[in-house]
Amino acid sequence: MFLFRLVVKTLAASALVLVFLANAGAYIPPAPFIIDLMVKNRQIPEQLRATQDITIYPDPEKEPGKLEQKVYFRLPDSFRSEISTDNLVRIHVSNRGSSATVLDGELLEGREPWHTCYKDLFLLNSRRAVIKYLGRQGVETNVSSLGRLDRNLVYVIGARYPDEGEKQLWIDKESFYPVRWIVTPAQKAGGPPVHEIRYLDWERAQNTLYPGKIEFYENGEKFQVMVIDNIEVNPSLPGDLFDAGALRRSASKTSGGRQEQEEAGGAGGDIRRQLEEFKNIYESGSR
């Protein structure tokens, strides 16, 4: 008898949740309104500097790799990241549509790894800018629905929940913080998104908010985690910090020196192997 009552209560609770979601779905604010509240609640500063610890899971059979990264933001569109290890340094700069990535003095050509787009939401401080950006990424900003992430209700921009076959941004219903971004949707019905980002543990730093943890997934498997170590709001940053052209020119000089070293039979071969290993782990963004 007790077991029967427990089953009945569980079914009743589940039914109430479904009814609540159905009723709540009677009115879903339009996506531009939700995005506007997201921007206002985060209070993005003009400049920001942060240090974050990165853990990379390149393969289930290998030990995770750990890196420290420093990032710099300047509105409306300037960003710089620096990763240093005992042997290598990776610097990326993007500014006004121009970008450059240098790995231990070598200029890397091609597009940035997909997961680096996590930063873009922190460089957009108006509803119009966010809508324009999401549109370029393929998110339908005229579509919004109500969904659930773990135990929390979320607004889904770009799809009808629970459809994960479209690019979409999830925003917490209570705080209006972005919590999930499906960058590349699922390739088949019921499957996990190919690429997704989760913004977790939002923390207040002076007058702004920043996620304490950012997780990256490929085909449903976690492959990278960023944990924020320190944040500075509106620090003094030199203008040339975001000079992509200067970074490119410095790489050209360094690359020439390395080529001469390799031709002379020096340590260039070892450096090259280290570069390739680093690129396989971090740059590819895939296992």
N, C-alpha and C positions, 0 to 999 in steps of 0.2 A: 504493500500500500504506500509506504514511504517513497519507494522508487517511482511508483506511478505519479505521485504528487510532484516529485522532483522533475520528472520529464515534462509534466504539464506546465510547471512554472517556467522551465527553460524555453519551451515552445512559445509560451505567452510573452516572455521577455523578447524573444527573437521577433515575434509578430509586432510588438510595440516599436521595436527599432525600425522595422520595415515601414510601418505606418508613419513613424516620425519622418523618415527619409522621404516618403512619398509626399507628405504634407509640406515638408520644408522645401521640396522641389517645386511646389506650386508657384513660388516666386524666386527666381535666381537673379540677382543683380546683373546688369549687363557687364561684359568684360571690361570696358573702359572705366567704369565706376570702381570695380574691384582693383584694377591696376592703379588707379589714382590713390586709393587708400593704401595700397602696398608701398607706393613711393613716399607718401607723406609720413607713414608710420616708421619708416627706416631712417629718415632724416640723414641722407647721405652727405658727408662733409665735402668741402672743396678738395682737400688733400688727406691722404691716409697712408700710413706705413704699418706693415704687420710682419711678424715673424711666425712661420708655421712649420710644424714638423710633418713630413710626408712619409707614409708607410706604403710601399708598393708590393703587391702580391703577384709577381710575374708568373708563377707556376705553383700549383698545389704541392709539388714535391720539393720546392726550394724554399729556403728561408726568406722571409720578407726583407726587402731592401728599405733602408731608412735614409732620409735626406732632410736637410734643413733648407727652407726657402724664405727669402725676404721678398716682399711685394710692396710696390709703391703705386698709389692711385692719384691721379689729378684730373678733376673734371674739366671738360666733358668727355675726353677720349684718350687720355694718356695713361699708359701702364708700363711698369717695368717689373721683371722678376729676376731673381738671382738665386742660383743653386750652387753651392760649393761642397766639394768633397775633398779628401786628402790629395787627390791627383787632378781633378777636373773642375772647371767652372763653366756653368751655363748661364747666359744672360739673354733675356728676351725683352725687346722694347717695341711697343706699338704707340703710334701718335699720329693723329689726323690722317688715318688711312694708310700710313706708311709703317712698315714693321721690319724687324731684323732679329734673327736668332743666331747667337754665336755660342758654340760649344768648344771650350778650351782653345779659343782663338780661331776656330774654323766656322765659316759662315754656312749655316744650314739653309738649303733651298727647299721650296715646297711649303705646303700649308702646315699650320700648327696642328698638333694632335687634337683630336676632338674634345678631350676633357679640359683643355685650357679655356674653353668658352665659359667656364664657371664664373670667371671674373667679370664678364660683360654686364651682369645685372648690377654690379657695384659702380658702374660708370654711367648709369642712366638715372637722371634725377628729375625726370618729368614724365607725365603720362604719355604725352605725344612721342617722346623719345623711345619709351618702352614698347609702345604699340608699333611704331615704325620698325624697331629692331626685331621684335617677335615676328612681324610679317615677313621680313627678309629671311628669317630662319624657317619659315614655312608653318608657323603657328596661326591658326584661324582665330583672330582676335574678336570675331563677331559671334563666337560660340562659347558658352559658359554652362557649367553644370555643377551639381553638388555631389561630392564623393567622400570617401573616407580613407585616411592613411593611418594605419594602426588603430588607435582609439579616437583619433581626432577627425572632425569634419573639415573638409577642404573645398575650396572652389577650384574647379578644373577649367582652365582657359585653353580652348582649342579642340575639345573633344567632349563627347557625351559619355560620362562615367557609366560603366567601367571599361569602356573601349580604350585599349592602349595601342591601337593600330594607327594613331595619329600623333604628330608632334604636339606637345602640350606642357603647360606650366601649372603646377599645383600651388595654391596659396591657402594658408591656414585661415579658417573661417573666423576665429576669434582674434588673432593677432595681426592678420593680413601680412605675415612674413612668407616669402617664397620657401617652400619646403621640398618640392620635387620638380625636376625638369626632365622630361623625356625628350632627349635630344634626337635620338634615332628610334622610331617606334618599332613595335614588335613586327616581325616579318610574317607571322602566321597567327591565326586566331587562338587565343588562350596562351600564347607564348609570351615570354618576358620581353621587355624592350631591349633592343640591341645596345643602346647607350642611354644611361640615365645618371642624373646627379641628384643627391639629396643634401639639403641644407639643414643641419641639426643644431640643437643646443644654442639657440640665439642668445647672445650676451650684449649687455649695454656697456659701451666704452665711451665715457664722457657723454656727449649728446647724440651719439649714433649707435647703431646696432649692427652686429656682425655675427655670423654663425660660428660657434665654438668648434664645430666639426663639419667637414664636408666629405661626403662619401661618393665614390664613383663606381658604377656597375657596368659590366658588359655581359649581355645575355643572361642577366639575373645573378651573376657572380660578382662579388665585391673584388675590385682589383687595385683600388687606391683609396687612401684615407688621408685627409689633411686635418690636423688638430692645431688650433690657433694657440700660439704661445704668448704673444704680446701684440698690442695695438696702440698706435699713437695717432691721435686725431689732429689734423691740420698742423703737421710738423713743417719745419722749414726745409724745402726741397729745392736744390739747384735746378735751373731750367734745362741744362744740358744732360740731366739724368734721363730725359726722355727723347734724346736726339738719336733717332734710328739711323740717320745717315752717318753720323760720327761712329756709331757702333759698326756699321758695315765697313767703313774705311779702315778702322783699326783691325778688323778681321782679315782684310786683304793683305795687310802687311805681315800679320802673324802667320797666315797660311803660307806665304811665300817663304818665310824662314823655316817652317816645318818641312816643306818640300825639299829645301836644300839639305836639311839634316838627314832626311830619309835617303836621299841620293848618295850622301856621304857615308851611309851605313851606320848612322848614329842610333839614338833611342827612339827615333820616329816610329818604327814599327810597333814598339810596345805602346806608344801613345795611341797609335791608330787602332790597335786592338781594344784599348780601354774606351776609346770613343765609340767603337761599334757596339761594345757591350752596354754602354750607357744608353745609346740610342735604342737598342733592342728593348731595354727595360722601361725607359721613361718616354722616349719620343714616339714609339709605336702605339702606346696605349692599348696594347692587346697582348694576349698570351700566345 
